Amino acid sequence: MVEYNLHAYAGYDIPFAKQDNQSLGWEFFSFSELNIEKTLNETVSLGLGNQLYLKQAIFEEAENVFQIAHSGSLYAKLRIK
């Protein structure tokens, strides 16, 4: 079984809602997940999971931001009847 999920978002700061110490700009970020699972028999499955977070922020008066985080996992599922 292969499963993939992607959630992507974008946001813009509204000028009249800006605080004094805030710079206007765009922010884009996404969360994605890829899981691969193999059933070995009726009782046991093994899998690999990967999660990825990306963020890009583009500001008018402040330094731009780029962030990335990755997490991986190996798991086993045991079905008890």
Secondary structure, 3 states (H helix, E strand, C coil): CEEEEEEEEEEECCHHHCCCCCCCEEEEEEEEEEEEEEECCCCEEEEEEEEEEEEEEEECCCCCEEEEEEEEEEEEEECCC
